[in-house]
Amino acid sequence: MADETVPTTTKSVYRSGKEIECWLTDMDGVLVHENQPIPGAAELIQRWVDTSKRFLVLTNNSIFTPRDLAARLRASGLEIPEENIWTSALATAQFLKDQVHSSDSGNRAYTIGEAGLTTALHEAGFILTDTDPDFVVLGETRTYSFEAITMAVRHILAGARFIATNPDATGPSKDGPLPATGAIAAMITKATGREPYIVGKPNPMMFRSAMNQIDAHSETTAMIGDRMDTDIVAGMEAGLHTVLVLSGITQREEIVSFPFRPNQILNSVADLKSQI
């Protein structure tokens, strides 16, 4: 069955593809899988372009800048401009910028992360420092160091506010899972007694910040994802039309274990083109 529309009691949330003006989509498991494009992804993106749909590709990965990710996607056969990519690093930088403007917070940040995060914070006007920071910002990196984690713990105990880009406990590698942001955040929480504020999925704030980027409204925006526990729940909580594709993490038989449902269930994004 290519397209399954799930009944919902909230009629205002279900919209047909023709009614959707803006699209948000996850990347891994939806558009690409192990650096290979998922069949139909390139055609869907071209369809959005041809019909002048506003869209953003979302990722919890904070390692890479949008330019880096655009290049990686291009190598996989998908042409997505960097301005159509929204990362948890960009969402975190926007959140912190808003925090500084709306409170008495300073703009000094101690950061554990790579270019995607440090570039986003720098462009948002933050001073990156290991001296008296206002925030400790934890993101993804393949080179977590005990020294850096110790420094983060000490800054948080001294009063710095603890922020994390995403809750993912592990990340993929060719040799198997790697500890990721969520795992390191748990270590810091154990040492400090402070929980981080997490900006990335499943926090609906990531979707709201993305919608602000493309001047989208929840009433006419859809979210495509492959995970019930991040993409779909966050899209639902943000008031979006939700589309689960079965080309990634969540499989059809697993859907029944969740107390909520997406608006649509599709085998892959290839089934969406005819609806737009």
C-alpha positions as CSV (number, residue, x, y, z in Angstrom):
1,M,0.0,0.0,0.0
2,A,1.7,3.2,-1.2
3,D,-0.4,5.8,0.6
4,E,-2.2,5.3,3.9
5,T,-4.1,8.3,5.2
6,V,-4.6,8.0,8.9
7,P,-7.9,9.3,10.2
8,T,-7.6,12.1,12.7
9,T,-10.1,13.9,14.9
10,T,-8.3,17.2,14.3
11,K,-9.6,18.0,10.9
12,S,-7.6,21.2,10.6
13,V,-4.3,19.3,10.8
14,Y,-4.9,17.0,7.8
15,R,-4.3,18.7,4.5
16,S,-3.9,17.3,1.0
17,G,-0.6,17.7,-0.8
18,K,-2.2,20.4,-3.0
19,E,-3.0,22.5,0.1
20,I,0.6,22.4,1.5
21,E,2.6,25.5,0.7
22,C,5.8,24.7,2.7
23,W,7.6,21.4,3.3
24,L,10.0,20.4,6.0
25,T,11.8,17.1,5.6
26,D,14.3,15.0,7.5
27,M,17.4,14.0,5.5
28,D,18.8,10.6,6.6
29,G,16.2,7.8,5.9
30,V,14.0,10.2,3.9
31,L,16.2,11.6,1.1
32,V,19.4,9.6,1.5
33,H,20.5,6.3,3.0
34,E,24.2,5.6,3.6
35,N,25.1,8.4,1.1
36,Q,22.8,7.0,-1.6
37,P,19.7,8.9,-2.7
38,I,16.4,7.2,-1.9
39,P,14.5,6.6,-5.1
40,G,12.1,9.5,-5.8
41,A,14.0,12.0,-3.7
42,A,15.6,14.0,-6.5
43,E,12.2,14.0,-8.4
44,L,10.4,15.3,-5.3
45,I,12.9,18.1,-4.8
46,Q,12.6,19.1,-8.4
47,R,8.8,19.0,-8.1
48,W,9.0,21.5,-5.2
49,V,11.2,23.7,-7.3
50,D,8.9,23.5,-10.3
51,T,5.8,24.4,-8.2
52,S,7.6,27.1,-6.2
53,K,7.2,25.4,-2.9
54,R,9.2,26.6,0.0
55,F,11.1,23.8,1.7
56,L,13.9,23.0,4.1
57,V,15.9,19.9,4.8
58,L,16.3,19.4,8.5
59,T,19.0,17.5,10.4
60,N,19.9,17.0,14.0
61,N,23.5,16.7,12.9
62,S,25.4,19.8,14.1
63,I,28.9,18.8,12.8
64,F,28.5,20.2,9.3
65,T,27.6,23.6,8.0
66,P,24.8,23.9,5.4
67,R,27.5,24.4,2.7
68,D,29.2,21.2,3.8
69,L,25.9,19.3,3.8
70,A,24.9,20.7,0.4
71,A,28.2,19.4,-1.0
72,R,27.7,15.9,0.6
73,L,24.2,15.7,-0.8
74,R,25.4,16.8,-4.2
75,A,27.9,13.9,-4.1
76,S,25.0,11.6,-3.4
77,G,23.1,12.9,-6.5
78,L,20.8,15.5,-4.8
79,E,21.0,19.1,-5.7
80,I,19.9,21.1,-2.6
81,P,21.1,24.7,-2.1
82,E,22.7,25.4,1.3
83,E,19.9,28.0,2.0
84,N,17.5,25.0,2.0
85,I,19.2,23.2,4.8
86,W,18.5,23.8,8.4
87,T,20.6,22.1,11.1
88,S,20.3,21.8,14.9
89,A,23.3,24.0,15.1
90,L,21.5,26.8,13.2
91,A,18.4,26.3,15.4
92,T,20.5,26.4,18.5
93,A,22.3,29.6,17.5
94,Q,19.0,31.3,16.7
95,F,17.5,30.2,20.0
96,L,20.5,31.6,21.9
97,K,20.4,34.8,20.0
98,D,16.8,35.2,20.9
99,Q,17.7,34.5,24.6
100,V,20.3,37.2,24.6
101,H,18.0,39.8,23.0
102,S,15.1,39.0,25.4
103,S,17.0,38.7,28.7
104,D,20.0,40.0,30.5
105,S,22.2,37.1,29.1
106,G,25.6,37.8,27.8
107,N,26.8,36.5,24.4
108,R,29.8,34.4,25.6
109,A,29.7,30.7,24.9
110,Y,32.0,27.8,25.7
111,T,31.4,25.3,22.9
112,I,32.1,21.6,22.4
113,G,31.4,20.9,18.7
114,E,32.7,21.2,15.2
115,A,32.5,23.7,12.4
116,G,28.7,23.5,11.9
117,L,28.1,24.7,15.5
118,T,31.0,27.1,15.9
119,T,30.2,28.8,12.6
120,A,26.5,29.1,13.4
121,L,27.3,30.7,16.8
122,H,29.9,33.0,15.4
123,E,27.5,34.3,12.7
124,A,24.8,34.8,15.4
125,G,27.2,37.2,17.1
126,F,28.5,35.0,19.9
127,I,32.0,35.2,21.4
128,L,33.5,31.7,21.7
129,T,35.6,31.5,24.8
130,D,36.7,29.3,27.7
131,T,36.7,32.2,30.2
132,D,33.5,33.1,32.1
133,P,31.0,31.9,29.4
134,D,27.3,32.7,29.8
135,F,26.4,29.4,28.0
136,V,27.9,26.0,27.6
137,V,26.8,24.7,24.2
138,L,27.3,21.0,23.5
139,G,27.1,19.7,20.0
140,E,28.2,16.7,17.9
141,T,31.9,16.0,17.5
142,R,34.0,12.9,16.7
143,T,36.7,14.2,19.1
144,Y,35.2,14.5,22.5
145,S,37.9,15.1,25.0
146,F,37.9,14.6,28.8
147,E,39.6,18.0,29.2
148,A,36.8,19.8,27.3
149,I,34.1,17.9,29.2
150,T,35.7,18.8,32.5
151,M,35.8,22.4,31.5
152,A,32.1,22.3,30.6
153,V,31.3,20.8,34.0
154,R,33.2,23.5,35.8
155,H,31.6,26.3,33.8
156,I,28.1,24.9,34.4
157,L,28.8,24.6,38.1
158,A,29.9,28.2,38.0
159,G,26.6,29.3,36.6
160,A,26.8,28.9,32.8
161,R,23.5,27.8,31.2
162,F,23.7,24.3,29.7
163,I,22.4,23.9,26.1
164,A,22.6,20.9,23.8
165,T,22.0,20.8,20.0
166,N,20.2,17.5,20.0
167,P,19.4,14.5,22.3
168,D,20.8,11.7,20.0
169,A,22.6,9.2,22.3
170,T,24.5,7.6,19.4
171,G,25.6,8.4,15.9
172,P,26.5,6.1,13.0
173,S,29.9,5.2,11.7
174,K,31.3,2.6,9.3
175,D,32.5,0.6,12.3
176,G,29.3,0.9,14.3
177,P,27.6,3.3,16.7
178,L,29.5,6.2,18.3
179,P,28.6,8.1,21.5
180,A,26.9,11.3,20.5
181,T,25.6,14.5,22.0
182,G,22.9,12.9,24.2
183,A,25.4,10.5,25.8
184,I,27.9,13.2,26.6
185,A,25.1,15.5,27.9
186,A,24.1,12.7,30.3
187,M,27.7,12.5,31.6
188,I,27.8,16.3,32.2
189,T,24.3,16.2,33.8
190,K,25.5,13.4,36.2
191,A,28.5,15.5,37.2
192,T,26.6,18.8,37.6
193,G,23.0,17.9,38.4
194,R,21.9,20.2,35.6
195,E,19.8,19.1,32.7
196,P,20.5,20.8,29.3
197,Y,17.9,22.6,27.3
198,I,17.9,20.6,24.0
199,V,17.0,22.5,20.9
200,G,16.9,19.9,18.2
201,K,14.3,17.3,17.4
202,P,12.0,16.2,19.0
203,N,11.7,19.7,20.4
204,P,9.1,21.5,18.2
205,M,11.2,24.6,18.5
206,M,13.5,23.3,15.8
207,F,10.5,23.2,13.5
208,R,9.3,26.6,14.5
209,S,12.7,28.1,13.8
210,A,12.8,26.4,10.5
211,M,9.4,27.8,9.6
212,N,10.5,31.3,10.5
213,Q,13.3,30.9,8.0
214,I,11.0,30.4,5.1
215,D,8.0,32.5,6.4
216,A,5.9,29.3,6.8
217,H,2.7,28.9,8.8
218,S,1.8,25.6,10.6
219,E,-1.6,25.6,8.9
220,T,0.0,25.1,5.5
221,T,3.2,23.2,6.3
222,A,4.0,19.5,6.3
223,M,6.8,17.5,7.9
224,I,8.2,14.4,6.3
225,G,10.2,12.0,8.5
226,D,11.2,8.4,9.1
227,R,11.1,8.4,12.9
228,M,7.9,8.4,15.0
229,D,9.8,9.4,18.1
230,T,11.4,12.5,16.7
231,D,10.1,13.7,13.3
232,I,6.5,12.8,13.7
233,V,5.9,13.7,17.4
234,A,7.6,17.0,17.0
235,G,5.7,17.8,13.8
236,M,2.5,16.9,15.5
237,E,3.2,19.1,18.5
238,A,4.1,22.0,16.1
239,G,0.7,21.6,14.5
240,L,2.0,20.4,11.1
241,H,0.7,17.9,8.7
242,T,2.9,14.8,9.3
243,V,4.1,12.3,6.8
244,L,5.9,9.1,7.9
245,V,8.0,7.3,5.3
246,L,9.0,3.7,5.8
247,S,12.4,4.1,4.1
248,G,14.3,4.7,7.3
249,I,14.1,3.9,11.0
250,T,10.4,3.3,11.9
251,Q,8.8,0.2,10.3
252,R,5.1,-0.3,9.8
253,E,4.7,-2.9,12.5
254,E,6.3,-0.5,15.0
255,I,3.7,2.3,14.6
256,V,1.2,0.6,16.8
257,S,3.6,0.9,19.8
258,F,3.1,4.7,19.8
259,P,0.1,6.5,21.2
260,F,-0.1,8.9,18.3
261,R,-0.2,8.6,14.5
262,P,1.0,10.5,11.5
263,N,-1.5,12.0,9.1
264,Q,0.0,9.9,6.3
265,I,2.1,6.8,6.0
266,L,4.0,6.3,2.7
267,N,6.5,3.7,1.6
268,S,8.9,6.5,0.5
269,V,9.0,10.1,-0.8
270,A,8.5,8.6,-4.3
271,D,4.8,8.4,-3.4
272,L,4.6,12.1,-2.7
273,K,5.3,13.6,-6.1
274,S,1.9,12.8,-7.5
275,Q,0.2,14.6,-4.6
276,I,1.9,18.0,-5.1
